[in-house]
Amino acid sequence: MKFGPVRLDEAEGAILAHSAMVGEKRFRKARVLTAEDIAEMRAAGMAEVIVAVLDESDIEENDAATRITQALRFTGAEAKPAATGRVNIFAETDGVFTVDKALIDAANRVDPDVTIATLAEYAPVIAGQMVATVKIIPFAVSAAVIDEIVRLAKGKTAFAVNAFRPQTVGVVQTTLSTLKDSVLDKTIRVTEARLARSGSRVSEEKRTPHEPGAVAKAIGQLAETSDMVLVFGASAMSDPDDDVIPAAIRASGGTVFRSGMPVDPGNLFVLGERHGKPVLGAPGCARSPKPNGFDWVLDRLFAGIDVTGDDIAGMGVGGLLMEIPSRPEPREPVPVPLHPQVHVVLLAAGRSSRMGGPNKLVALFEGQPLVRRAAERVLASKASGAVVVTGHQSERVHAALAGLDLAIADNPHFAEGLSSSLKAGIARVPASAAGAMIVLGDMPGVSSADIDHLIDAFRKSGGKAVVRASYGGRRGNPVILPRSLFMAVAQLEGDTGARHLVESEGLDVIDIEIGPAAAVDVDTPEALAKAGGILQG
């Protein structure tokens, strides 16, 4: 292929290298120039143009990308038609992606003009997700390059989406007097959610004393009626050979392939089987919905991919995962000052959609905009500072807050849901704060004294607990999130708030009774009027 400027009388049939304005028209890059195009260029005063001219042995970019894709054998995925030298390939089903890295690497070494990119080995995927792309960088490549890649790919499976195969799972949970039933109940809920992504389900649960004989009996019973058995120990494994879970698997007639895995969280995992059925000792972190090494093994098994002891040993690179705040001994403990500071995040970005048009945050309460009333009460409290998150009608909210000593965080993504405002606010909390109090801008009854009660409780906890306002034993707002949860807030999506984190992270929760103020918000015109507010246009 020849690339560069040519005179117009030599350009017919060549490929336009760059988009160009020709009179009133725009000729796009990669256009094959016709005699009519050349005439228009002359009329526009052009004398030459930068083009690509193909040799006889060259394969045009879309044809080249298509031929390479057809040479790559793959399953569980579908290739879309080529465009601009690219073929994108998408998963046809939920499952786990596997790839022949050596083949893809070899193909990418043939010529830098041809690129093949895929997801990482064993990545979980959902139907419709892109798993690979073939891209030709120039407008054409030599047929010899295509022939070499076809030769390399012959007889090999380049990659596959291994579909999940729904299975029934028996669950054993051992008990000790120190383990609350609520923890066991939560574990089942989390496990059911973890299995749901593969279409699998908990078929039966057994709770036994934390001793090998009882656990072995439960494993044997569940293995007869389930495709897989999971065992959650009431106490963490301390001896890879003789502790309760590995000993119970052997006592049930099973085999232990490996105790312990180089993935953190997930170290205390046990891989075993009984009569051909997987028996897995779950690490303590599997009681949390947070991703951990246990998920990697489950996904592969549900996708029909065998997991061996050697496979577990090879998970160390990439196996250092996100910290779980609630673990008893975090890898990196979060430092807490002697007198923990609390910074307020005041949420004032909502669209007031149930108000029928007016913005409730500028409704007047005793002649004062609601959002200013909330902000002044925050500033009069023991909070170390405050940031207000704005979005909908931000100019009006800014005007209502004029003159107050607080920071403003504008959230351009407020329409995406509550999580976007939480993330915008938490990102502005100073490093000196041990916790963030989430205050809703539409709760007119929350006073400075209420805020102080919550802060006092947070400080007494050492800055480690979630502190939540309540009314009559029911949870409400505001809520203080310790710094250990800030990273989890950054992972939220959609219209998800702090309640999800409070319920899923396993931290201590302290409820502080503040009366009706914890439950009264003003989402509708009727509720606002009842609370004493007057809507503004």
Buried (B, 14 or more C-beta within 10 A) or exposed (E): BEBEEBEBEEBBEBBBBEEBEBEEEEBEEBBEBEEEBBEBBEEEEBEBBBBBBBEEEBBBBBBBBBBBBEBBBBEBBEBEEBEEBBBBBBBBBBBBBBBBEEBBEBBBEBBEBBBBEBBEEBBBBEEEBBBBBBBBEBBBBBBEBBBBBBEBBEEEBBBBBBBBBEBBBBBBBBBEEEBEEEBBEBBBEBBBEBBEBBEBBBBBBBBBEBEBBBBBBBBBBBBEEBBBBBBBBBBEBEEBEEBBBBBBBBBBEBEBBBBBBBBBBBBBBBBBBBEEBBBBBBBBBBBBBBBBBBBBBBBBBBBEBEBEEEBBEEBEEEBEBEBBBBBEEEEEEBEBEEEBBBBBBBBBBBEBEEBEEBBBBBBBBEEEBBBBBBBBBBBEBBBBBBBBBBBBBBEBBBEBBEEBEBBBBBBEEBEBBBBBBBBBBBBBBEEEBBBBBBBBBBBBBBBBEBBBBBBBBBBEBEBBBBBBBBBEEEBBBBBBBBBBBBEBBEEBEEEBBBEEBBBBBBBEBBBBEBBEBBBBBBBBBEBBEEBEBEBBE
